[in-house]
Amino acid sequence: MLARLGQREWALIAIALTLVVALLWYFLLIVPLRQETELVRQEIATLIPERDRGRQAQRALPELRAAIAQLQAERQAFLRALPREERLAQVLSEILGEAVRSGVTVRSFTRSPTSAPVPEVRAVNLAFSLEAPFPETYAYLRRLEGLSRFSSLSGLNLSVQGQDPNPTLSTSLTLTLYMLAKDLEAQTTAQPGQGGGQ
C-alpha cells in the first residue's frame, strides 16, 4: 500500500507529520516555557520592591548603628547617675521640707516596692496624702518635680473639701523613686577593683 503512494501523498503525509510535530512542540514546550516565564516575571516584580527596601535599609544601617551606640551611651550615663541606695530618710526630709515651704500638710505616706521599666533599675513607690488649697498644692507638685532625684509622679487624685472661694484640696499621689539595682551595684563596685588588679 505504501508503495502505491505517489509523491503528492508523501508530501501531504510529511506536511501532516510536520504539523503534528510542530503542534506537539508548541503545546509541550513553548506554552509551558511561556507560563514559566510569566511566573518568573511576576516573582521578579514582587522581589524588586523587597530588594529596594533591603538596599534602603542597608544604606540606613550606619546611621542606625550610630543611633544605637548613642542610646547605649545615654543609657550607661543614666545608670551611672542613678543613686546606689534608697536613702529614704533624706528623701522624706526633702519632701517634708518642700511641703513646709509650700504650705502643704502631709497627712500620711506609705512606701512600697514596685517594678521598674528597666532590669538594671529598682523602683520604690511613696504614696502621699496631702491637704492644702490649690495654689499651695500646685506649688508643691512643681517642687516635687524638681527634686534632685530620679523620680516620677503618678496617680494624682484631687477632691475638694468645703465650699470656700479657695477650698482645701485633699490630694493623693504616688512618687516613684528610681535607683540602681543591687546586683548591678555590686558589679559596678567590683569592676574598679578588678581593673586596678590587672
C-alpha positions as CSV (number, residue, x, y, z in Angstrom):
1,M,0.0,0.0,0.0
2,L,2.8,2.4,0.8
3,A,4.5,1.5,-2.4
4,R,1.4,2.8,-4.3
5,L,1.6,6.2,-2.7
6,G,2.8,8.9,-5.0
7,Q,4.9,12.0,-4.4
8,R,1.8,14.1,-3.7
9,E,0.6,11.7,-1.0
10,W,4.1,11.5,0.6
11,A,4.2,15.3,0.6
12,L,0.8,15.5,2.3
13,I,1.9,12.9,4.9
14,A,5.1,14.8,5.5
15,I,3.2,18.1,5.9
16,A,0.7,16.4,8.3
17,L,3.5,14.9,10.4
18,T,5.4,18.2,10.4
19,L,2.2,20.0,11.6
20,V,1.6,17.3,14.3
21,V,5.3,17.7,15.5
22,A,5.0,21.5,15.4
23,L,1.8,21.4,17.4
24,L,3.3,19.0,19.9
25,W,6.4,21.1,20.2
26,Y,4.3,24.3,20.7
27,F,2.0,22.8,23.3
28,L,4.5,20.7,25.1
29,L,7.5,23.1,25.1
30,I,6.6,26.7,24.1
31,V,3.4,27.1,26.2
32,P,4.9,25.7,29.5
33,L,8.0,27.9,28.8
34,R,5.8,31.0,28.4
35,Q,3.9,30.2,31.6
36,E,7.1,29.7,33.5
37,T,8.5,32.9,32.1
38,E,5.4,34.8,33.2
39,L,5.6,33.3,36.7
40,V,9.3,34.3,36.8
41,R,8.4,37.9,35.7
42,Q,5.7,38.1,38.4
43,E,8.2,36.8,41.0
44,I,10.7,39.4,39.9
45,A,8.1,42.1,40.1
46,T,7.4,41.2,43.7
47,L,11.1,40.9,44.6
48,I,12.1,44.3,43.2
49,P,10.4,46.3,46.0
50,E,11.9,44.0,48.6
51,R,15.3,44.4,47.0
52,D,14.8,48.2,47.1
53,R,13.7,48.1,50.7
54,G,16.8,46.0,51.5
55,R,19.1,48.5,49.8
56,Q,17.5,51.4,51.7
57,A,17.9,49.5,55.0
58,Q,21.5,48.8,54.1
59,R,22.1,52.5,53.4
60,A,20.5,53.4,56.7
61,L,22.4,50.8,58.7
62,P,25.4,53.0,59.6
63,E,23.0,55.7,60.9
64,L,21.1,53.1,62.8
65,R,24.2,51.7,64.4
66,A,25.3,55.2,65.4
67,A,21.9,55.9,66.9
68,I,22.0,52.6,68.9
69,A,25.5,53.4,70.1
70,Q,24.4,56.8,71.2
71,L,21.3,55.3,73.0
72,Q,23.5,52.8,74.8
73,A,25.9,55.5,75.9
74,E,23.0,57.6,77.2
75,R,21.7,54.5,79.0
76,Q,25.0,53.9,80.6
77,A,25.3,57.5,81.6
78,F,21.8,57.3,83.1
79,L,22.7,54.2,85.1
80,R,25.9,55.8,86.3
81,A,23.9,58.8,87.5
82,L,21.3,56.8,89.4
83,P,21.8,56.8,93.2
84,R,23.0,53.5,94.6
85,E,20.8,53.4,97.6
86,E,17.3,54.4,98.6
87,R,18.2,57.0,101.3
88,L,14.6,57.2,102.4
89,A,15.3,59.4,105.4
90,Q,17.0,62.0,103.1
91,V,14.2,61.8,100.5
92,L,11.5,62.2,103.2
93,S,13.3,65.1,104.7
94,E,13.4,66.8,101.3
95,I,9.7,66.1,100.6
96,L,8.6,67.3,104.1
97,G,10.8,70.4,103.8
98,E,9.2,71.2,100.4
99,A,5.8,70.7,102.0
100,V,6.5,73.2,104.8
101,R,7.9,75.7,102.3
102,S,4.8,75.3,100.1
103,G,2.3,75.4,102.9
104,V,1.0,71.9,102.4
105,T,0.1,69.4,105.1
106,V,1.3,65.9,104.6
107,R,-1.4,63.7,106.3
108,S,0.2,60.2,105.6
109,F,2.6,58.3,103.4
110,T,3.3,54.7,102.6
111,R,6.2,53.0,101.0
112,S,6.0,50.0,98.7
113,P,8.4,48.5,96.2
114,T,7.3,48.4,92.5
115,S,8.7,47.1,89.2
116,A,11.0,49.3,87.2
117,P,10.8,49.6,83.4
118,V,14.5,48.7,83.0
119,P,16.0,45.5,84.6
120,E,19.1,47.4,85.9
121,V,16.9,49.8,87.9
122,R,15.0,49.4,91.2
123,A,11.9,51.5,92.0
124,V,10.1,52.4,95.2
125,N,6.6,54.0,95.4
126,L,5.8,56.6,98.1
127,A,2.1,57.2,98.3
128,F,1.2,60.6,99.9
129,S,-2.0,62.1,101.2
130,L,-1.9,65.9,101.3
131,E,-4.1,68.8,102.3
132,A,-3.8,72.4,101.1
133,P,-5.6,75.0,98.9
134,F,-5.0,74.7,95.1
135,P,-2.1,77.3,94.8
136,E,-0.1,75.7,97.6
137,T,-0.8,72.2,96.2
138,Y,0.3,73.3,92.7
139,A,3.5,74.9,94.0
140,Y,4.3,71.7,96.0
141,L,3.8,69.5,93.0
142,R,6.1,71.7,91.0
143,R,8.7,71.4,93.7
144,L,8.4,67.6,93.8
145,E,9.0,67.5,90.1
146,G,12.2,69.5,90.7
147,L,13.6,67.1,93.3
148,S,17.3,66.2,92.9
149,R,16.3,62.6,92.4
150,F,15.3,60.4,89.5
151,S,11.5,60.2,90.2
152,S,8.1,60.4,88.6
153,L,4.7,61.5,89.8
154,S,1.6,59.4,89.1
155,G,-1.9,58.5,90.4
156,L,-2.8,62.2,91.2
157,N,-6.3,62.5,92.7
158,L,-7.8,65.7,93.9
159,S,-11.0,66.2,95.9
160,V,-12.5,69.5,97.2
161,Q,-13.4,69.9,100.9
162,G,-15.8,72.7,101.6
163,Q,-17.5,75.5,99.6
164,D,-15.0,78.3,100.4
165,P,-13.8,80.5,97.5
166,N,-10.3,78.9,97.9
167,P,-11.3,75.5,99.3
168,T,-8.9,72.9,100.8
169,L,-8.0,70.1,98.4
170,S,-7.4,66.6,99.6
171,T,-4.7,65.2,97.3
172,S,-3.3,61.7,96.9
173,L,-0.4,61.0,94.7
174,T,2.4,58.5,94.1
175,L,6.0,59.5,93.9
176,T,8.2,56.7,92.3
177,L,11.9,56.9,93.1
178,Y,14.4,55.1,90.9
179,M,17.8,53.7,92.0
180,L,20.5,51.3,90.8
181,A,19.6,47.6,91.2
182,K,21.5,45.8,93.9
183,D,23.2,43.2,91.5
184,L,24.3,45.9,89.1
185,E,25.5,48.0,92.1
186,A,27.7,45.1,93.1
187,Q,29.1,44.7,89.6
188,T,30.0,48.4,89.3
189,T,31.7,48.4,92.7
190,A,33.6,45.3,91.8
191,Q,34.8,46.5,88.4
192,P,37.2,49.3,89.6
193,G,38.9,46.8,91.9
194,Q,39.3,44.3,89.1
195,G,40.7,46.9,86.8
196,G,43.3,48.0,89.4
197,G,44.5,44.5,90.0
198,Q,45.4,43.8,86.4
